[in-house]
Amino acid sequence: MEEKLKIKVSIADRVYPLTVQPEQEEGIRAAIKKIEAMTLQLEENFAMRDKQDVLAFCALQFASQVEQNRIQNEEGLEDSKEKLIEFNNSLDNILLKYHIK
């Protein structure tokens, strides 16, 4: 069993100690970089100074991205399902035409 790593991350000028699996560290650090970049952008573009407001909008943006991806994946799955049904129907017709079924 792998040892967990103890790391410190900084979000909005606060340091948070975390204990993570080694394979999670890279993803966590990448997420922290995205959060920091987004908070900086929000502070600059919208003159937001309250860290709580900045983090709230950051959370909203990330959550909306996750939801949009979920919606797109569901739509993609539905499209794939319809194409498979069409393909299956076509295959059934070919098999019936040649008395293979």
N, CA, C and O atoms as a Tinker XYZ file with bonds, in Angstrom:
   404  protein
     1  N      0.839000   -1.175000    0.000000    73     2
     2  CA     0.000000    0.000000    0.000000    64     1     3
     3  C      0.890000    1.247000    0.000000    63     2     4     5
     4  O      1.806000    1.370000    0.814000    81     3
     5  N      0.608000    2.162000   -0.920000    73     3     6
     6  CA     1.411000    3.372000   -1.032000    64     5     7
     7  C      1.132000    4.325000    0.123000    63     6     8     9
     8  O      0.018000    4.423000    0.637000    81     7
     9  N      2.185000    5.013000    0.500000    73     7    10
    10  CA     2.052000    6.025000    1.533000    64     9    11
    11  C      1.352000    7.246000    0.956000    63    10    12    13
    12  O      1.560000    7.607000   -0.202000    81    11
    13  N      0.542000    7.860000    1.757000    73    11    14
    14  CA    -0.097000    9.101000    1.332000    64    13    15
    15  C      0.901000   10.246000    1.469000    63    14    16    17
    16  O      1.791000   10.225000    2.319000    81    15
    17  N      0.725000   11.242000    0.608000    73    15    18
    18  CA     1.594000   12.407000    0.645000    64    17    19
    19  C      0.936000   13.526000    1.441000    63    18    20    21
    20  O     -0.276000   13.726000    1.372000    81    19
    21  N      1.731000   14.230000    2.176000    73    19    22
    22  CA     1.247000   15.429000    2.864000    64    21    23
    23  C      1.771000   16.607000    2.060000    63    22    24    25
    24  O      2.979000   16.816000    1.943000    81    23
    25  N      0.831000   17.377000    1.505000    73    23    26
    26  CA     1.221000   18.535000    0.713000    64    25    27
    27  C      0.518000   19.770000    1.254000    63    26    28    29
    28  O     -0.463000   19.675000    1.991000    81    27
    29  N      1.039000   20.922000    0.875000    73    27    30
    30  CA     0.394000   22.182000    1.223000    64    29    31
    31  C      0.054000   22.888000   -0.080000    63    30    32    33
    32  O      0.878000   22.974000   -0.990000    81    31
    33  N     -1.176000   23.393000   -0.154000    73    31    34
    34  CA    -1.599000   24.133000   -1.338000    64    33    35
    35  C     -2.084000   25.507000   -0.894000    63    34    36    37
    36  O     -2.567000   25.685000    0.225000    81    35
    37  N     -1.945000   26.467000   -1.794000    73    35    38
    38  CA    -2.359000   27.830000   -1.498000    64    37    39
    39  C     -3.498000   28.209000   -2.438000    63    38    40    41
    40  O     -3.371000   28.140000   -3.661000    81    39
    41  N     -4.609000   28.611000   -1.834000    73    39    42
    42  CA    -5.761000   29.074000   -2.592000    64    41    43
    43  C     -6.187000   30.407000   -1.998000    63    42    44    45
    44  O     -6.471000   30.505000   -0.805000    81    43
    45  N     -6.228000   31.429000   -2.839000    73    43    46
    46  CA    -6.670000   32.761000   -2.414000    64    45    47
    47  C     -5.909000   33.235000   -1.167000    63    46    48    49
    48  O     -6.498000   33.700000   -0.192000    81    47
    49  N     -4.610000   33.102000   -1.237000    73    47    50
    50  CA    -3.721000   33.586000   -0.177000    64    49    51
    51  C     -3.862000   32.839000    1.150000    63    50    52    53
    52  O     -3.449000   33.340000    2.196000    81    51
    53  N     -4.436000   31.663000    1.103000    73    51    54
    54  CA    -4.491000   30.820000    2.311000    64    53    55
    55  C     -3.839000   29.485000    2.003000    63    54    56    57
    56  O     -3.960000   28.961000    0.896000    81    55
    57  N     -3.157000   28.949000    2.976000    73    55    58
    58  CA    -2.473000   27.673000    2.801000    64    57    59
    59  C     -3.300000   26.575000    3.462000    63    58    60    61
    60  O     -3.755000   26.704000    4.598000    81    59
    61  N     -3.478000   25.491000    2.708000    73    59    62
    62  CA    -4.254000   24.355000    3.196000    64    61    63
    63  C     -3.390000   23.095000    3.141000    63    62    64    65
    64  O     -2.858000   22.747000    2.087000    81    63
    65  N     -3.254000   22.417000    4.273000    73    63    66
    66  CA    -2.543000   21.131000    4.249000    64    65    67
    67  C     -3.494000   20.035000    3.769000    63    66    68    69
    68  O     -4.647000   19.966000    4.194000    81    67
    69  N     -2.996000   19.188000    2.886000    73    67    70
    70  CA    -3.797000   18.073000    2.373000    64    69    71
    71  C     -3.007000   16.781000    2.486000    63    70    72    73
    72  O     -1.777000   16.785000    2.428000    81    71
    73  N     -3.715000   15.690000    2.648000    73    71    74
    74  CA    -3.121000   14.371000    2.579000    64    73    75
    75  C     -3.758000   13.680000    1.385000    63    74    76    77
    76  O     -4.973000   13.489000    1.340000    81    75
    77  N     -2.919000   13.304000    0.409000    73    75    78
    78  CA    -3.430000   12.779000   -0.860000    64    77    79
    79  C     -2.685000   11.519000   -1.267000    63    78    80    81
    80  O     -1.584000   11.238000   -0.792000    81    79
    81  N     -3.312000   10.774000   -2.153000    73    79    82
    82  CA    -2.633000    9.641000   -2.782000    64    81    83
    83  C     -1.603000   10.212000   -3.763000    63    82    84    85
    84  O     -1.857000   11.251000   -4.372000    81    83
    85  N     -0.465000    9.569000   -3.928000    73    83    86
    86  CA     0.557000   10.089000   -4.836000    64    85    87
    87  C      0.025000   10.340000   -6.255000    63    86    88    89
    88  O      0.420000   11.309000   -6.903000    81    87
    89  N     -0.857000    9.481000   -6.729000    73    87    90
    90  CA    -1.385000    9.638000   -8.086000    64    89    91
    91  C     -2.358000   10.812000   -8.208000    63    90    92    93
    92  O     -2.713000   11.199000   -9.321000    81    91
    93  N     -2.793000   11.380000   -7.088000    73    91    94
    94  CA    -3.699000   12.530000   -7.108000    64    93    95
    95  C     -2.958000   13.861000   -7.108000    63    94    96    97
    96  O     -3.536000   14.890000   -7.457000    81    95
    97  N     -1.707000   13.851000   -6.726000    73    95    98
    98  CA    -0.991000   15.109000   -6.526000    64    97    99
    99  C     -0.944000   15.965000   -7.795000    63    98   100   101
   100  O     -1.210000   17.166000   -7.732000    81    99
   101  N     -0.621000   15.385000   -8.912000    73    99   102
   102  CA    -0.503000   16.159000  -10.149000    64   101   103
   103  C     -1.828000   16.826000  -10.515000    63   102   104   105
   104  O     -1.850000   17.994000  -10.902000    81   103
   105  N     -2.922000   16.092000  -10.394000    73   103   106
   106  CA    -4.238000   16.650000  -10.698000    64   105   107
   107  C     -4.622000   17.766000   -9.740000    63   106   108   109
   108  O     -5.196000   18.773000  -10.155000    81   107
   109  N     -4.313000   17.596000   -8.481000    73   107   110
   110  CA    -4.621000   18.626000   -7.486000    64   109   111
   111  C     -3.820000   19.889000   -7.771000    63   110   112   113
   112  O     -4.359000   20.995000   -7.729000    81   111
   113  N     -2.546000   19.726000   -8.058000    73   111   114
   114  CA    -1.711000   20.901000   -8.336000    64   113   115
   115  C     -2.165000   21.600000   -9.618000    63   114   116   117
   116  O     -2.129000   22.828000   -9.693000    81   115
   117  N     -2.590000   20.840000  -10.623000    73   115   118
   118  CA    -3.108000   21.444000  -11.861000    64   117   119
   119  C     -4.403000   22.204000  -11.573000    63   118   120   121
   120  O     -4.617000   23.290000  -12.111000    81   119
   121  N     -5.261000   21.640000  -10.732000    73   119   122
   122  CA    -6.516000   22.312000  -10.370000    64   121   123
   123  C     -6.229000   23.605000   -9.614000    63   122   124   125
   124  O     -6.893000   24.616000   -9.842000    81   123
   125  N     -5.254000   23.580000   -8.723000    73   123   126
   126  CA    -4.874000   24.778000   -7.968000    64   125   127
   127  C     -4.413000   25.875000   -8.927000    63   126   128   129
   128  O     -4.773000   27.040000   -8.762000    81   127
   129  N     -3.613000   25.497000   -9.933000    73   127   130
   130  CA    -3.151000   26.486000  -10.912000    64   129   131
   131  C     -4.328000   27.104000  -11.666000    63   130   132   133
   132  O     -4.346000   28.310000  -11.911000    81   131
   133  N     -5.306000   26.281000  -12.031000    73   131   134
   134  CA    -6.491000   26.792000  -12.721000    64   133   135
   135  C     -7.284000   27.740000  -11.821000    63   134   136   137
   136  O     -7.747000   28.790000  -12.267000    81   135
   137  N     -7.432000   27.365000  -10.571000    73   135   138
   138  CA    -8.158000   28.217000   -9.622000    64   137   139
   139  C     -7.435000   29.551000   -9.461000    63   138   140   141
   140  O     -8.064000   30.608000   -9.501000    81   139
   141  N     -6.140000   29.507000   -9.281000    73   139   142
   142  CA    -5.370000   30.735000   -9.101000    64   141   143
   143  C     -5.458000   31.619000  -10.343000    63   142   144   145
   144  O     -5.616000   32.834000  -10.218000    81   143
   145  N     -5.361000   31.035000  -11.537000    73   143   146
   146  CA    -5.460000   31.814000  -12.773000    64   145   147
   147  C     -6.847000   32.433000  -12.905000    63   146   148   149
   148  O     -6.983000   33.593000  -13.295000    81   147
   149  N     -7.879000   31.649000  -12.576000    73   147   150
   150  CA    -9.242000   32.158000  -12.688000    64   149   151
   151  C     -9.510000   33.255000  -11.665000    63   150   152   153
   152  O    -10.157000   34.252000  -11.988000    81   151
   153  N     -9.031000   33.090000  -10.457000    73   151   154
   154  CA    -9.253000   34.130000   -9.440000    64   153   155
   155  C     -8.543000   35.417000   -9.837000    63   154   156   157
   156  O     -9.089000   36.505000   -9.656000    81   155
   157  N     -7.332000   35.305000  -10.375000    73   155   158
   158  CA    -6.598000   36.486000  -10.832000    64   157   159
   159  C     -7.363000   37.183000  -11.957000    63   158   160   161
   160  O     -7.484000   38.408000  -11.961000    81   159
   161  N     -7.871000   36.415000  -12.896000    73   159   162
   162  CA    -8.640000   36.974000  -14.013000    64   161   163
   163  C     -9.899000   37.675000  -13.508000    63   162   164   165
   164  O    -10.217000   38.775000  -13.959000    81   163
   165  N    -10.610000   37.055000  -12.585000    73   163   166
   166  CA   -11.818000   37.670000  -12.038000    64   165   167
   167  C    -11.498000   38.961000  -11.295000    63   166   168   169
   168  O    -12.211000   39.956000  -11.423000    81   167
   169  N    -10.423000   38.935000  -10.521000    73   167   170
   170  CA   -10.028000   40.133000   -9.775000    64   169   171
   171  C     -9.668000   41.282000  -10.723000    63   170   172   173
   172  O    -10.016000   42.435000  -10.466000    81   171
   173  N     -8.975000   40.966000  -11.808000    73   171   174
   174  CA    -8.543000   41.999000  -12.747000    64   173   175
   175  C     -9.695000   42.496000  -13.619000    63   174   176   177
   176  O     -9.872000   43.702000  -13.788000    81   175
   177  N    -10.475000   41.571000  -14.172000    73   175   178
   178  CA   -11.516000   41.944000  -15.136000    64   177   179
   179  C    -12.765000   42.533000  -14.504000    63   178   180   181
   180  O    -13.457000   43.335000  -15.131000    81   179
   181  N    -13.058000   42.149000  -13.287000    73   179   182
   182  CA   -14.299000   42.605000  -12.667000    64   181   183
   183  C    -14.061000   43.402000  -11.380000    63   182   184   185
   184  O    -14.992000   43.655000  -10.616000    81   183
   185  N    -12.824000   43.786000  -11.155000    73   183   186
   186  CA   -12.452000   44.578000   -9.989000    64   185   187
   187  C    -13.022000   43.994000   -8.694000    63   186   188   189
   188  O    -13.492000   44.721000   -7.819000    81   187
   189  N    -12.967000   42.686000   -8.597000    73   187   190
   190  CA   -13.432000   42.020000   -7.381000    64   189   191
   191  C    -12.280000   41.979000   -6.383000    63   190   192   193
   192  O    -11.165000   41.587000   -6.727000    81   191
   193  N    -12.549000   42.375000   -5.181000    73   191   194
   194  CA   -11.518000   42.371000   -4.146000    64   193   195
   195  C    -11.830000   41.388000   -3.022000    63   194   196   197
   196  O    -10.921000   40.898000   -2.352000    81   195
   197  N    -13.084000   41.106000   -2.820000    73   195   198
   198  CA   -13.480000   40.185000   -1.752000    64   197   199
   199  C    -13.178000   38.749000   -2.202000    63   198   200   201
   200  O    -13.758000   38.248000   -3.165000    81   199
   201  N    -12.272000   38.114000   -1.493000    73   199   202
   202  CA   -11.845000   36.759000   -1.863000    64   201   203
   203  C    -13.010000   35.770000   -1.874000    63   202   204   205
   204  O    -13.038000   34.858000   -2.700000    81   203
   205  N    -13.960000   35.942000   -0.973000    73   203   206
   206  CA   -15.115000   35.045000   -0.940000    64   205   207
   207  C    -15.932000   35.174000   -2.218000    63   206   208   209
   208  O    -16.373000   34.170000   -2.777000    81   207
   209  N    -16.136000   36.407000   -2.687000    73   207   210
   210  CA   -16.866000   36.604000   -3.939000    64   209   211
   211  C    -16.111000   36.000000   -5.117000    63   210   212   213
   212  O    -16.701000   35.347000   -5.978000    81   211
   213  N    -14.812000   36.223000   -5.145000    73   211   214
   214  CA   -13.985000   35.686000   -6.224000    64   213   215
   215  C    -14.065000   34.166000   -6.244000    63   214   216   217
   216  O    -14.251000   33.564000   -7.302000    81   215
   217  N    -13.925000   33.546000   -5.080000    73   215   218
   218  CA   -13.972000   32.086000   -5.007000    64   217   219
   219  C    -15.367000   31.555000   -5.328000    63   218   220   221
   220  O    -15.495000   30.476000   -5.908000    81   219
   221  N    -16.404000   32.289000   -4.964000    73   219   222
   222  CA   -17.767000   31.872000   -5.295000    64   221   223
   223  C    -17.973000   31.857000   -6.808000    63   222   224   225
   224  O    -18.546000   30.912000   -7.351000    81   223
   225  N    -17.506000   32.904000   -7.484000    73   223   226
   226  CA   -17.644000   32.946000   -8.942000    64   225   227
   227  C    -16.757000   31.894000   -9.613000    63   226   228   229
   228  O    -17.127000   31.321000  -10.638000    81   227
   229  N    -15.609000   31.653000   -9.036000    73   227   230
   230  CA   -14.717000   30.610000   -9.538000    64   229   231
   231  C    -15.402000   29.242000   -9.429000    63   230   232   233
   232  O    -15.379000   28.450000  -10.371000    81   231
   233  N    -16.000000   28.980000   -8.286000    73   231   234
   234  CA   -16.719000   27.712000   -8.080000    64   233   235
   235  C    -17.883000   27.594000   -9.053000    63   234   236   237
   236  O    -18.123000   26.522000   -9.610000    81   235
   237  N    -18.609000   28.693000   -9.262000    73   235   238
   238  CA   -19.727000   28.690000  -10.205000    64   237   239
   239  C    -19.245000   28.369000  -11.613000    63   238   240   241
   240  O    -19.874000   27.580000  -12.317000    81   239
   241  N    -18.145000   28.966000  -12.025000    73   239   242
   242  CA   -17.633000   28.722000  -13.367000    64   241   243
   243  C    -17.194000   27.271000  -13.535000    63   242   244   245
   244  O    -17.502000   26.648000  -14.551000    81   243
   245  N    -16.484000   26.730000  -12.562000    73   243   246
   246  CA   -16.068000   25.331000  -12.643000    64   245   247
   247  C    -17.270000   24.385000  -12.644000    63   246   248   249
   248  O    -17.315000   23.434000  -13.424000    81   247
   249  N    -18.234000   24.645000  -11.775000    73   247   250
   250  CA   -19.418000   23.789000  -11.699000    64   249   251
   251  C    -20.213000   23.846000  -13.001000    63   250   252   253
   252  O    -20.719000   22.823000  -13.463000    81   251
   253  N    -20.325000   25.021000  -13.588000    73   251   254
   254  CA   -21.080000   25.129000  -14.839000    64   253   255
   255  C    -20.350000   24.407000  -15.968000    63   254   256   257
   256  O    -20.996000   23.837000  -16.847000    81   255
   257  N    -19.018000   24.421000  -15.962000    73   255   258
   258  CA   -18.251000   23.672000  -16.962000    64   257   259
   259  C    -18.497000   22.168000  -16.809000    63   258   260   261
   260  O    -18.670000   21.460000  -17.801000    81   259
   261  N    -18.513000   21.692000  -15.577000    73   259   262
   262  CA   -18.771000   20.270000  -15.318000    64   261   263
   263  C    -20.168000   19.887000  -15.811000    63   262   264   265
   264  O    -20.347000   18.856000  -16.459000    81   263
   265  N    -21.149000   20.728000  -15.496000    73   263   266
   266  CA   -22.528000   20.438000  -15.918000    64   265   267
   267  C    -22.672000   20.479000  -17.433000    63   266   268   269
   268  O    -23.370000   19.646000  -18.012000    81   267
   269  N    -22.018000   21.443000  -18.078000    73   267   270
   270  CA   -22.092000   21.523000  -19.536000    64   269   271
   271  C    -21.469000   20.286000  -20.160000    63   270   272   273
   272  O    -22.008000   19.753000  -21.130000    81   271
   273  N    -20.352000   19.818000  -19.630000    73   271   274
   274  CA   -19.726000   18.585000  -20.120000    64   273   275
   275  C    -20.653000   17.386000  -19.927000    63   274   276   277
   276  O    -20.749000   16.520000  -20.796000    81   275
   277  N    -21.333000   17.345000  -18.781000    73   275   278
   278  CA   -22.270000   16.244000  -18.518000    64   277   279
   279  C    -23.403000   16.258000  -19.539000    63   278   280   281
   280  O    -23.779000   15.214000  -20.072000    81   279
   281  N    -23.936000   17.428000  -19.804000    73   279   282
   282  CA   -25.042000   17.558000  -20.762000    64   281   283
   283  C    -24.574000   17.131000  -22.156000    63   282   284   285
   284  O    -25.279000   16.401000  -22.853000    81   283
   285  N    -23.394000   17.584000  -22.557000    73   283   286
   286  CA   -22.872000   17.216000  -23.869000    64   285   287
   287  C    -22.621000   15.717000  -23.966000    63   286   288   289
   288  O    -22.879000   15.111000  -25.006000    81   287
   289  N    -22.117000   15.109000  -22.885000    73   287   290
   290  CA   -21.887000   13.668000  -22.895000    64   289   291
   291  C    -23.196000   12.901000  -23.007000    63   290   292   293
   292  O    -23.275000   11.905000  -23.725000    81   291
   293  N    -24.230000   13.363000  -22.294000    73   291   294
   294  CA   -25.527000   12.703000  -22.380000    64   293   295
   295  C    -26.097000   12.809000  -23.784000    63   294   296   297
   296  O    -26.661000   11.846000  -24.304000    81   295
   297  N    -25.952000   13.987000  -24.406000    73   295   298
   298  CA   -26.429000   14.166000  -25.771000    64   297   299
   299  C    -25.651000   13.270000  -26.726000    63   298   300   301
   300  O    -26.226000   12.681000  -27.641000    81   299
   301  N    -24.347000   13.169000  -26.511000    73   299   302
   302  CA   -23.513000   12.302000  -27.343000    64   301   303
   303  C    -23.901000   10.848000  -27.195000    63   302   304   305
   304  O    -23.925000   10.105000  -28.176000    81   303
   305  N    -24.208000   10.436000  -25.970000    73   303   306
   306  CA   -24.636000    9.058000  -25.739000    64   305   307
   307  C    -25.967000    8.779000  -26.425000    63   306   308   309
   308  O    -26.171000    7.703000  -26.988000    81   307
   309  N    -26.871000    9.755000  -26.373000    73   307   310
   310  CA   -28.176000    9.588000  -27.015000    64   309   311
   311  C    -28.015000    9.472000  -28.526000    63   310   312   313
   312  O    -28.667000    8.643000  -29.162000    81   311
   313  N    -27.145000   10.305000  -29.101000    73   311   314
   314  CA   -26.878000   10.224000  -30.541000    64   313   315
   315  C    -26.296000    8.865000  -30.912000    63   314   316   317
   316  O    -26.695000    8.253000  -31.903000    81   315
   317  N    -25.346000    8.402000  -30.101000    73   315   318
   318  CA   -24.723000    7.103000  -30.361000    64   317   319
   319  C    -25.758000    5.987000  -30.269000    63   318   320   321
   320  O    -25.758000    5.063000  -31.083000    81   319
   321  N    -26.633000    6.076000  -29.281000    73   319   322
   322  CA   -27.677000    5.068000  -29.107000    64   321   323
   323  C    -28.587000    5.023000  -30.334000    63   322   324   325
   324  O    -28.916000    3.946000  -30.831000    81   323
   325  N    -28.990000    6.202000  -30.819000    73   323   326
   326  CA   -29.854000    6.250000  -31.999000    64   325   327
   327  C    -29.161000    5.666000  -33.222000    63   326   328   329
   328  O    -29.786000    4.943000  -33.998000    81   327
   329  N    -27.885000    5.965000  -33.405000    73   327   330
   330  CA   -27.126000    5.431000  -34.543000    64   329   331
   331  C    -27.000000    3.911000  -34.446000    63   330   332   333
   332  O    -27.097000    3.211000  -35.454000    81   331
   333  N    -26.783000    3.405000  -33.232000    73   331   334
   334  CA   -26.693000    1.952000  -33.057000    64   333   335
   335  C    -28.029000    1.275000  -33.363000    63   334   336   337
   336  O    -28.057000    0.198000  -33.958000    81   335
   337  N    -29.127000    1.900000  -32.961000    73   335   338
   338  CA   -30.450000    1.343000  -33.257000    64   337   339
   339  C    -30.671000    1.322000  -34.765000    63   338   340   341
   340  O    -31.156000    0.327000  -35.304000    81   339
   341  N    -30.320000    2.414000  -35.455000    73   339   342
   342  CA   -30.450000    2.468000  -36.910000    64   341   343
   343  C    -29.594000    1.400000  -37.571000    63   342   344   345
   344  O    -30.049000    0.713000  -38.485000    81   343
   345  N    -28.359000    1.257000  -37.112000    73   343   346
   346  CA   -27.465000    0.253000  -37.664000    64   345   347
   347  C    -28.025000   -1.148000  -37.442000    63   346   348   349
   348  O    -28.000000   -1.983000  -38.346000    81   347
   349  N    -28.526000   -1.399000  -36.243000    73   347   350
   350  CA   -29.093000   -2.705000  -35.918000    64   349   351
   351  C    -30.303000   -3.002000  -36.805000    63   350   352   353
   352  O    -30.461000   -4.124000  -37.287000    81   351
   353  N    -31.149000   -2.003000  -37.017000    73   351   354
   354  CA   -32.318000   -2.185000  -37.893000    64   353   355
   355  C    -31.888000   -2.474000  -39.323000    63   354   356   357
   356  O    -32.474000   -3.331000  -39.985000    81   355
   357  N    -30.883000   -1.776000  -39.801000    73   355   358
   358  CA   -30.369000   -2.017000  -41.153000    64   357   359
   359  C    -29.805000   -3.434000  -41.265000    63   358   360   361
   360  O    -30.045000   -4.133000  -42.249000    81   359
   361  N    -29.069000   -3.834000  -40.267000    73   359   362
   362  CA   -28.492000   -5.176000  -40.258000    64   361   363
   363  C    -29.590000   -6.233000  -40.235000    63   362   364   365
   364  O    -29.497000   -7.238000  -40.940000    81   363
   365  N    -30.633000   -6.014000  -39.427000    73   363   366
   366  CA   -31.775000   -6.938000  -39.405000    64   365   367
   367  C    -32.419000   -7.047000  -40.777000    63   366   368   369
   368  O    -32.763000   -8.145000  -41.214000    81   367
   369  N    -32.584000   -5.922000  -41.460000    73   367   370
   370  CA   -33.183000   -5.934000  -42.795000    64   369   371
   371  C    -32.340000   -6.713000  -43.793000    63   370   372   373
   372  O    -32.873000   -7.465000  -44.609000    81   371
   373  N    -31.026000   -6.536000  -43.730000    73   371   374
   374  CA   -30.126000   -7.276000  -44.624000    64   373   375
   375  C    -30.196000   -8.761000  -44.338000    63   374   376   377
   376  O    -30.264000   -9.568000  -45.264000    81   375
   377  N    -30.180000   -9.130000  -43.076000    73   375   378
   378  CA   -30.245000  -10.542000  -42.702000    64   377   379
   379  C    -31.563000  -11.172000  -43.140000    63   378   380   381
   380  O    -31.583000  -12.313000  -43.601000    81   379
   381  N    -32.658000  -10.436000  -42.999000    73   379   382
   382  CA   -33.957000  -10.943000  -43.432000    64   381   383
   383  C    -34.010000  -11.070000  -44.948000    63   382   384   385
   384  O    -34.557000  -12.038000  -45.477000    81   383
   385  N    -33.448000  -10.102000  -45.637000    73   383   386
   386  CA   -33.444000  -10.124000  -47.105000    64   385   387
   387  C    -32.738000  -11.355000  -47.647000    63   386   388   389
   388  O    -33.165000  -11.934000  -48.646000    81   387
   389  N    -31.668000  -11.750000  -46.995000    73   387   390
   390  CA   -30.902000  -12.907000  -47.461000    64   389   391
   391  C    -31.232000  -14.164000  -46.665000    63   390   392   393
   392  O    -30.500000  -15.152000  -46.730000    81   391
   393  N    -32.331000  -14.131000  -45.913000    73   391   394
   394  CA   -32.819000  -15.289000  -45.145000    64   393   395
   395  C    -31.737000  -15.869000  -44.246000    63   394   396   397
   396  O    -31.602000  -17.088000  -44.133000    81   395
   397  N    -30.987000  -15.018000  -43.625000    73   395   398
   398  CA   -29.915000  -15.472000  -42.754000    64   397   399
   399  C    -30.406000  -15.637000  -41.328000    63   398   400   401
   400  O    -29.843000  -16.431000  -40.574000    81   399
   401  N    -31.399000  -14.937000  -40.955000    73   399   402
   402  CA   -31.885000  -15.008000  -39.586000    64   401   403
   403  C    -32.676000  -16.232000  -39.318000    63   402   404
   404  O    -33.153000  -16.427000  -38.200000    81   403
